[in-house]
């Protein structure tokens, strides 16, 4: 099971992908947040290349205001 993790910030979104076992993830790319939220070609290419089974999303910019 391949997982794609998105760490969505106000300006940038960090993207990580796991191996096929879903146990080990590694950083993949950082894109402008607007490209991910708008499903820009750069983000769609990542989805097509890695064909994730699961998307995990973290909203960093929301957590930052909780402290």
Secondary structure as GFF3:
##gff-version 3
##sequence-region A 1 67
A	DSSP	beta_strand	3	8	.	.	.	ID=ss1
A	DSSP	beta_strand	12	18	.	.	.	ID=ss2
A	DSSP	beta_strand	25	32	.	.	.	ID=ss3
A	DSSP	alpha_helix	33	37	.	.	.	ID=ss4
A	DSSP	alpha_helix	41	50	.	.	.	ID=ss5
A	DSSP	beta_strand	54	59	.	.	.	ID=ss6
A	DSSP	alpha_helix	60	63	.	.	.	ID=ss7
###
